[in-house]
Amino acid sequence: MQTVQPARLKAGVTHNDLPAPVAPVAGSTIVIRGRALVIWDAKAPAGTKKLDAIDTDQITPAADCVSESLDTLDEKWKAGSFRYLMPDFRKRVHSGQTFVIAGDRFAIGSSREMSPAGLKGVAEEAGLEMVIICGNNMGDIFRRNSFNLGLHVVQCPDAVIDAKDDDEFTFDPVTRAIANVTQGKTYTPVPLSPKEEEIRRGGGIFAVGRREFRASVIQAPVLDWPDAELAKTMTTTEQILWAHRVDKNMSRADFKPGATIRAYADLLPASDGTAPFSIHTFNQITGGKLIYPRQAAVANDHFVFTGKDEDDKQTSIGRAFAKQQEMEKPYYADPGDGIFHFYFPEQGLVLPGQFIPGADSHSRAYGAYGAIGVGVGSTTLGFGWSTGYIYTTLAKQRRVVFTGKLPEWVGGKDIVLELLRRWGAKQSQTMSVEFVDAAKQLPMVYRNTIANMMAEAEAFNGIFAQDEITNEWYRAKGMTSLPYPVLQPGADAVFEIDETFDLSDVAPMIAKPFSPGNAFAAEDVAKERITFDFAMIGSCTNGSYADLLQAALVIRAARDKGVTKSAKEFRVFPGSGGVGLQIQRPDARLGGESIADVFRGVGAVIRQSWCGPCFGQGEDSLSPGQRAITTFNRNWQNRMGLGGEGYLASPAVVAASALIGYMAPPSELGLTWDADKFGV
């Protein structure tokens, strides 16, 4: 089974061949000067409010996230920086506006390291240095990616509030002090942890990796699970990270929110989109020929099936690396094998008690299985491939206890959309979220959706501790003996926020643009008669057999009432190639029909398993003015295609909407809930 493993040397390599640690590189002491480039909120009166919640899709659009070779990694990333949000961004930076000022929650969302790398590159190509100044709660993955790469990022709400266009600023790279010279004001930003400062001032992630590579190969990893007394004081997430910590002499008193630790990884997965930069990092740290990449896995699920030459070049980088490093299935997945957040659990690589940093924000999905899934950038992943561990900062802990009985037609997507709606603009506040299914009524498919979308909640991770539902899921896969201890949150664990979520209050939901938290009861949305161009079911969020079965059950029941064709174009994307095969087989719950037959019978088209339509790639991406209702996880501006609008809902709601022609729940078809008939 997949667990933490020691490094594997290449043939003929001995420990004597490993390079000696490289001495720390002293960072620059030269004060950086430049002018303010303020990103204003266009919806507020001119010049009154900085723009909040700028996601990485807006910083680097998906089409600009490709690399044609390891030698030209960042060419498109630079050209794409703020392509649509601020088309003249590159010109303004080159003119000296190198202090980018934004509001709260800057760079949330995708883990794409193309964003900080591209921004840094835009300034450097003009011989300048960029400084990002934002308000509260910067996207944690972006922040760490920036430290890794040497992009200066600071959180300083007061400086943001005061800043005006073209104000002259200075930034001291040693103290991180900020000054608005024009206004004669100085500011102290939110401090970093000592280890974050060490990485920032010590030359970035490549330099740290070169210093630690030799020792990491020689030292065999050891897991140290907390004893019963210690476990009583810890959440599930804390127990896993404690066991996986590299530095065993770390005390419990020092093991607290805000501390940055090194933690061994059980699996370090990437996609074809994130792998090239991870490969580059691995090669920079190790030389590429001494060890096999540690705990590595790559799935081709982002830039495939597009027919574009540049996308083929992108995927060829990972393909060549996999061949060189002797990576085989299930650790290397070909196009169509599956979306990696779905494929790797399906293949049995994700297990309770694991720590899995993935180079994609939706790696949080692994929390459904009792593991810690976190999103990290490509350079952090490449560092992990080199050393077997990553640096991570401990988060504050938050608990959500699910009580009450699930209402009719309510599934995992409805639960998480309602949760995001309640949390509002603050979302999880970057905390680690412990989910407690008090009545043990949430099947794994629902848990997967909820944990997956902790990316949209801006959480460090979301986790369901291992229970009978978890065990049954693994037993169904023939896995009856799991490698790690069964963990539960300790009775004396401390939660910064402890909340109860009554499931009986949840209704089928639909999230309108441009936020998953902009959610409303589907019955209320139905009154608006919102039409659309496409209905799309699938993705890593809702692409399981059970998800597709629930949609097929709705379609079959509607067919019995005389609704025999979808009113709009209908597309289905299985979570994996395995699911794609499963849905071709007869199912007794469908009267012996297959799910695929039911979908095709109403005019739906079944596509390959991949991520493309979710982030605006391929033939199903939206064009300007088009609208889609989907089971995807994000509906930010331009996310599903430039100028398109995405709405989010459950498989049951999307299926019903496809048949009706406007957005609505299954009850709009006259269907009456029957748990035996429709439940999963």
ZAMARGU-4260 file (C-alpha; in steps of 0.2 Angstrom, whole numbers, plus 5000, padded with zeros to 4 digits):
<rodrens>
0) 5000/5000/5000 | 5005/5018/4997 | 5014/5024/5012 | 5029/5035/5016 | 5045/5027/5008
5) 5064/5031/5009 | 5073/5038/4994 | 5077/5026/4980 | 5094/5028/4972 | 5097/5026/4953
10) 5107/5011/4947 | 5126/5013/4951 | 5123/5028/4963 | 5129/5028/4981 | 5127/5040/4995
15) 5145/5046/4991 | 5139/5053/4975 | 5126/5064/4983 | 5131/5083/4982 | 5136/5092/4997
20) 5124/5105/5004 | 5125/5122/4996 | 5128/5136/5008 | 5114/5148/5010 | 5113/5163/4998
25) 5112/5180/5006 | 5097/5189/5000 | 5097/5207/4993 | 5098/5221/5006 | 5094/5235/4993
30) 5078/5244/4996 | 5065/5242/4982 | 5057/5257/4975 | 5042/5259/4963 | 5025/5266/4960
35) 5008/5260/4965 | 4998/5250/4952 | 4981/5249/4961 | 4968/5236/4956 | 4952/5245/4959
40) 4935/5237/4961 | 4925/5243/4946 | 4909/5240/4954 | 4912/5253/4968 | 4913/5272/4965
45) 4929/5276/4956 | 4944/5276/4967 | 4935/5271/4983 | 4939/5252/4985 | 4952/5240/4980
50) 4947/5224/4972 | 4944/5209/4983 | 4945/5190/4979 | 4956/5191/4964 | 4958/5173/4960
55) 4972/5165/4951 | 4961/5162/4935 | 4961/5181/4933 | 4980/5182/4936 | 4984/5169/4924
60) 4970/5163/4912 | 4970/5144/4909 | 4975/5146/4891 | 4991/5154/4896 | 4996/5141/4909
65) 5005/5130/4896 | 5024/5128/4893 | 5031/5121/4877 | 5048/5116/4885 | 5057/5116/4901
70) 5068/5130/4894 | 5054/5142/4891 | 5043/5138/4906 | 5037/5156/4909 | 5035/5164/4892
75) 5016/5162/4891 | 5014/5165/4910 | 5021/5182/4908 | 5011/5187/4892 | 4995/5181/4901
80) 4997/5190/4917 | 4980/5199/4921 | 4976/5197/4902 | 4958/5201/4904 | 4957/5210/4921
85) 4970/5223/4916 | 4976/5221/4898 | 4989/5235/4900 | 4997/5227/4915 | 5014/5222/4907
90) 5016/5240/4900 | 5011/5248/4917 | 5024/5237/4926 | 5038/5241/4913 | 5034/5260/4916
95) 5038/5258/4934 | 5022/5253/4943 | 5029/5238/4951 | 5020/5239/4968 | 5004/5230/4964
100) 4990/5234/4977 | 4975/5223/4979 | 4961/5220/4992 | 4958/5206/5003 | 4959/5187/4998
105) 4971/5191/4984 | 4976/5175/4973 | 4963/5163/4980 | 4959/5147/4970 | 4970/5137/4959
110) 4987/5132/4965 | 4994/5137/4948 | 5012/5143/4951 | 5011/5151/4934 | 5004/5166/4943
115) 5018/5171/4954 | 5031/5166/4942 | 5023/5176/4928 | 5021/5191/4938 | 5039/5191/4944
120) 5045/5188/4926 | 5035/5203/4920 | 5045/5214/4931 | 5062/5205/4928 | 5061/5207/4910
125) 5062/5226/4912 | 5076/5224/4925 | 5063/5228/4939 | 5057/5219/4955 | 5039/5218/4959
130) 5031/5219/4976 | 5013/5213/4979 | 5004/5222/4994 | 4986/5215/4998 | 4974/5215/5013
135) 4969/5201/5024 | 4969/5182/5019 | 4980/5181/5004 | 4978/5164/4995 | 4990/5153/5005
140) 4996/5143/4991 | 5000/5158/4981 | 5009/5166/4996 | 5020/5150/4998 | 5023/5149/4980
145) 5029/5167/4980 | 5042/5164/4994 | 5048/5149/4984 | 5051/5159/4969 | 5057/5175/4977
150) 5042/5186/4973 | 5039/5199/4987 | 5022/5197/4994 | 5015/5206/5010 | 4999/5207/5018
155) 4996/5225/5025 | 4978/5231/5026 | 4983/5249/5031 | 4994/5251/5017 | 4981/5245/5005
160) 4968/5256/5012 | 4979/5272/5010 | 4986/5268/4993 | 4982/5279/4978 | 4987/5277/4959
165) 5005/5281/4956 | 5010/5283/4974 | 5029/5281/4977 | 5032/5266/4988 | 5048/5257/4995
170) 5050/5240/5002 | 5065/5234/5013 | 5068/5216/5008 | 5077/5213/5025 | 5064/5219/5037
175) 5049/5219/5025 | 5045/5237/5030 | 5034/5246/5018 | 5034/5265/5015 | 5022/5276/5005
180) 5034/5290/5001 | 5021/5300/4993 | 5010/5301/5008 | 5024/5300/5021 | 5018/5284/5030
185) 5026/5268/5035 | 5019/5251/5038 | 5023/5235/5047 | 5015/5220/5037 | 5008/5204/5044
190) 5024/5194/5050 | 5030/5178/5043 | 5035/5162/5053 | 5054/5160/5056 | 5055/5146/5043
195) 5045/5156/5030 | 5058/5170/5033 | 5072/5158/5031 | 5065/5152/5015 | 5062/5169/5009
200) 5079/5176/5013 | 5088/5160/5010 | 5087/5160/4991 | 5070/5152/4989 | 5065/5134/4987
205) 5079/5128/4975 | 5092/5134/4987 | 5083/5126/5002 | 5082/5110/4992 | 5100/5110/4988
210) 5105/5112/5006 | 5093/5098/5012 | 5094/5086/4998 | 5109/5075/5004 | 5103/5073/5021
215) 5085/5069/5016 | 5091/5055/5005 | 5102/5047/5019 | 5089/5049/5033 | 5075/5036/5032
220) 5058/5043/5036 | 5050/5037/5052 | 5032/5041/5057 | 5028/5044/5075 | 5010/5043/5079
225) 5004/5052/5095 | 5000/5041/5110 | 4983/5041/5118 | 4986/5056/5130 | 4994/5067/5117
230) 4980/5062/5104 | 4967/5068/5116 | 4973/5086/5113 | 4974/5085/5094 | 4962/5086/5079
235) 4963/5073/5066 | 4973/5084/5055 | 4985/5088/5069 | 4988/5070/5073 | 4992/5066/5055
240) 5004/5080/5054 | 5012/5076/5071 | 5016/5058/5065 | 5023/5065/5048 | 5034/5078/5055
245) 5052/5076/5050 | 5059/5085/5065 | 5055/5073/5079 | 5062/5084/5093 | 5049/5097/5090
250) 5039/5099/5106 | 5020/5099/5108 | 5021/5117/5114 | 5029/5122/5098 | 5017/5112/5087
255) 5004/5125/5086 | 4995/5136/5072 | 5007/5147/5063 | 5022/5136/5065 | 5030/5130/5049
260) 5036/5112/5049 | 5043/5099/5038 | 5031/5085/5035 | 5034/5068/5026 | 5022/5065/5011
265) 5013/5049/5007 | 5009/5054/4989 | 5014/5069/4979 | 5003/5070/4964 | 5003/5082/4949
270) 4993/5085/4933 | 5000/5088/4916 | 4997/5106/4919 | 5008/5107/4935 | 5021/5094/4932
275) 5033/5103/4920 | 5037/5116/4934 | 5038/5102/4947 | 5050/5092/4935 | 5061/5108/4933
280) 5062/5110/4952 | 5066/5092/4954 | 5080/5093/4941 | 5087/5110/4949 | 5088/5102/4966
285) 5094/5084/4962 | 5102/5085/4945 | 5088/5073/4939 | 5099/5058/4938 | 5103/5053/4956
290) 5086/5047/4964 | 5069/5043/4957 | 5056/5056/4961 | 5049/5052/4979 | 5031/5048/4981
295) 5027/5055/4964 | 5012/5053/4953 | 5006/5062/4937 | 4989/5061/4928 | 4986/5069/4911
300) 4969/5077/4914 | 4971/5096/4910 | 4978/5100/4893 | 4973/5084/4884 | 4959/5082/4870
305) 4961/5100/4864 | 4970/5096/4848 | 4982/5111/4851 | 5000/5109/4847 | 5005/5119/4862
310) 4995/5108/4873 | 5003/5092/4866 | 5020/5100/4869 | 5015/5103/4887 | 5009/5085/4890
315) 5025/5078/4882 | 5036/5085/4895 | 5028/5074/4909 | 5027/5059/4897 | 5046/5060/4894
320) 5049/5062/4912 | 5038/5047/4917 | 5048/5037/4904 | 5065/5043/4911 | 5060/5040/4929
325) 5051/5023/4925 | 5034/5029/4932 | 5020/5017/4927 | 5002/5015/4930 | 4994/5019/4942
330) 5007/5032/4946 | 5007/5039/4928 | 4990/5040/4921 | 4987/5043/4902 | 4975/5055/4895
335) 4957/5048/4898 | 4963/5037/4913 | 4955/5049/4925 | 4955/5066/4934 | 4968/5064/4947
340) 4958/5069/4962 | 4946/5055/4957 | 4958/5043/4949 | 4971/5041/4963 | 4958/5037/4976
345) 4950/5025/4964 | 4967/5016/4962 | 4969/5014/4980 | 4984/5026/4982 | 4974/5037/4994
350) 4972/5030/5012 | 4966/5036/5029 | 4980/5044/5039 | 4990/5050/5024 | 4998/5067/5021
355) 4995/5071/5003 | 5001/5088/4996 | 4995/5089/4978 | 5000/5102/4965 | 4982/5107/4963
360) 4970/5116/4975 | 4957/5102/4974 | 4969/5089/4981 | 4959/5094/4997 | 4947/5080/4990
365) 4957/5067/4999 | 4950/5073/5015 | 4935/5063/5011 | 4945/5047/5014 | 4952/5052/5031
370) 4968/5059/5023 | 4975/5076/5024 | 4974/5083/5006 | 4982/5100/5003 | 4985/5111/4988
375) 5003/5116/4985 | 5012/5124/4970 | 5023/5115/4958 | 5039/5120/4966 | 5034/5114/4983
380) 5029/5097/4974 | 5046/5096/4965 | 5054/5100/4982 | 5044/5085/4989 | 5049/5074/4975
385) 5067/5078/4979 | 5067/5076/4998 | 5051/5066/5002 | 5044/5080/5013 | 5037/5098/5011
390) 5037/5113/5022 | 5019/5117/5028 | 5012/5130/5040 | 5000/5123/5054 | 4983/5131/5052
395) 4970/5135/5065 | 4957/5122/5068 | 4939/5123/5064 | 4925/5110/5067 | 4908/5108/5058
400) 4897/5095/5065 | 4883/5089/5053 | 4867/5085/5062 | 4849/5083/5057 | 4842/5072/5043
405) 4846/5074/5025 | 4831/5081/5016 | 4824/5075/5000 | 4835/5078/4984 | 4849/5085/4995
410) 4867/5079/4991 | 4885/5083/4994 | 4885/5098/4982 | 4870/5106/4990 | 4878/5104/5007
415) 4894/5112/5002 | 4886/5126/4992 | 4875/5130/5007 | 4891/5130/5019 | 4900/5142/5007
420) 4884/5153/5007 | 4884/5154/5026 | 4902/5157/5028 | 4901/5172/5016 | 4916/5183/5010
425) 4927/5177/5025 | 4925/5158/5020 | 4935/5147/5031 | 4948/5160/5035 | 4962/5147/5029
430) 4958/5136/5044 | 4959/5117/5044 | 4941/5110/5044 | 4936/5094/5053 | 4920/5087/5047
435) 4910/5076/5059 | 4896/5066/5051 | 4886/5064/5068 | 4873/5052/5061 | 4885/5043/5049
440) 4873/5047/5034 | 4885/5055/5021 | 4891/5042/5009 | 4909/5044/5002 | 4903/5052/4986
445) 4895/5066/4996 | 4910/5068/5007 | 4921/5069/4991 | 4912/5084/4985 | 4912/5093/5002
450) 4931/5090/5005 | 4935/5094/4986 | 4927/5111/4988 | 4936/5116/5003 | 4947/5123/4989
455) 4933/5136/4986 | 4931/5138/5005 | 4949/5144/5005 | 4953/5131/5019 | 4970/5123/5023
460) 4961/5106/5021 | 4944/5098/5025 | 4944/5080/5033 | 4932/5067/5038 | 4940/5056/5051
465) 4940/5037/5047 | 4924/5029/5052 | 4913/5014/5046 | 4908/5023/5030 | 4926/5025/5026
470) 4930/5007/5030 | 4915/5000/5020 | 4921/5010/5005 | 4938/5002/5006 | 4931/4985/5009
475) 4921/4987/4993 | 4938/4989/4984 | 4945/4973/4993 | 4956/4983/5005 | 4952/4976/5022
480) 4968/4980/5031 | 4974/4998/5030 | 4992/5003/5035 | 4989/5018/5048 | 4980/5019/5065
485) 4962/5024/5065 | 4961/5042/5071 | 4947/5052/5078 | 4948/5070/5084 | 4953/5071/5102
490) 4941/5075/5116 | 4951/5090/5122 | 4956/5096/5104 | 4955/5115/5103 | 4945/5122/5089
495) 4945/5141/5085 | 4928/5140/5078 | 4916/5125/5083 | 4899/5125/5073 | 4884/5114/5071
500) 4877/5112/5053 | 4859/5106/5053 | 4857/5096/5037 | 4838/5097/5039 | 4839/5115/5034
505) 4848/5112/5017 | 4838/5112/5001 | 4844/5108/4983 | 4855/5123/4978 | 4861/5132/4963
510) 4876/5144/4964 | 4875/5159/4952 | 4890/5168/4945 | 4903/5172/4950 | 4906/5163/4966
515) 4902/5146/4973 | 4896/5155/4988 | 4883/5164/4978 | 4870/5150/4981 | 4852/5150/4982
520) 4838/5137/4984 | 4835/5129/4967 | 4816/5130/4969 | 4818/5149/4971 | 4830/5150/4956
525) 4817/5140/4946 | 4804/5154/4948 | 4817/5165/4938 | 4816/5153/4923 | 4835/5155/4920
530) 4839/5147/4903 | 4856/5141/4897 | 4865/5134/4883 | 4873/5118/4890 | 4870/5106/4905
535) 4886/5097/4910 | 4888/5083/4923 | 4904/5076/4929 | 4921/5082/4934 | 4932/5078/4950
540) 4918/5085/4961 | 4903/5074/4954 | 4910/5062/4942 | 4908/5045/4951 | 4897/5031/4946
545) 4885/5036/4961 | 4884/5054/4955 | 4880/5049/4937 | 4868/5035/4943 | 4858/5048/4953
550) 4857/5059/4937 | 4851/5044/4927 | 4838/5039/4940 | 4831/5057/4938 | 4831/5056/4919
555) 4823/5038/4919 | 4809/5044/4931 | 4806/5059/4920 | 4805/5048/4905 | 4791/5039/4913
560) 4781/5055/4914 | 4784/5058/4896 | 4799/5069/4896 | 4810/5060/4883 | 4823/5072/4877
565) 4834/5085/4884 | 4829/5103/4881 | 4847/5109/4880 | 4864/5102/4874 | 4869/5089/4887
570) 4887/5083/4891 | 4893/5070/4903 | 4911/5069/4910 | 4915/5053/4920 | 4928/5055/4934
575) 4939/5042/4927 | 4940/5030/4912 | 4935/5016/4924 | 4919/5025/4928 | 4917/5028/4909
580) 4917/5009/4907 | 4906/5005/4922 | 4892/5016/4915 | 4891/5006/4900 | 4885/4991/4910
585) 4867/4986/4914 | 4861/4992/4931 | 4847/4984/4940 | 4841/5001/4947 | 4838/5007/4930
590) 4828/4992/4925 | 4843/4984/4916 | 4848/4999/4906 | 4865/5006/4908 | 4868/5024/4914
595) 4876/5028/4897 | 4860/5022/4888 | 4849/5032/4899 | 4860/5048/4896 | 4861/5045/4877
600) 4842/5041/4876 | 4838/5059/4880 | 4852/5066/4868 | 4866/5068/4880 | 4884/5065/4874
605) 4897/5056/4885 | 4914/5064/4884 | 4932/5058/4889 | 4937/5060/4907 | 4946/5076/4909
610) 4946/5093/4917 | 4945/5104/4901 | 4927/5111/4902 | 4928/5115/4920 | 4942/5128/4917
615) 4937/5133/4899 | 4947/5121/4888 | 4942/5111/4873 | 4926/5110/4863 | 4914/5112/4878
620) 4922/5128/4884 | 4909/5143/4884 | 4910/5157/4872 | 4905/5175/4876 | 4887/5176/4881
625) 4885/5157/4884 | 4878/5150/4900 | 4880/5133/4907 | 4873/5124/4923 | 4886/5111/4929
630) 4892/5100/4943 | 4909/5108/4942 | 4917/5116/4958 | 4921/5134/4952 | 4911/5147/4942
635) 4922/5162/4943 | 4922/5175/4930 | 4929/5168/4913 | 4932/5151/4922 | 4923/5140/4910
640) 4927/5151/4895 | 4930/5169/4891 | 4914/5179/4893 | 4904/5163/4898 | 4893/5161/4914
645) 4894/5145/4925 | 4881/5140/4937 | 4884/5126/4950 | 4872/5112/4956 | 4871/5094/4960
650) 4869/5080/4947 | 4851/5078/4951 | 4848/5097/4948 | 4858/5098/4933 | 4849/5082/4925
655) 4832/5090/4929 | 4837/5107/4922 | 4843/5098/4906 | 4826/5091/4903 | 4816/5106/4908
660) 4826/5119/4899 | 4828/5131/4913 | 4837/5129/4930 | 4827/5119/4942 | 4826/5105/4954
665) 4819/5088/4951 | 4803/5093/4959 | 4799/5104/4945 | 4797/5089/4934 | 4784/5083/4946
670) 4795/5069/4953 | 4792/5064/4971 | 4807/5060/4982 | 4809/5041/4986 | 4825/5037/4995
675) 4824/5019/4989 | 4822/5025/4971 | 4833/5040/4970 | 4846/5039/4985 | 4864/5034/4983
</rodrens>
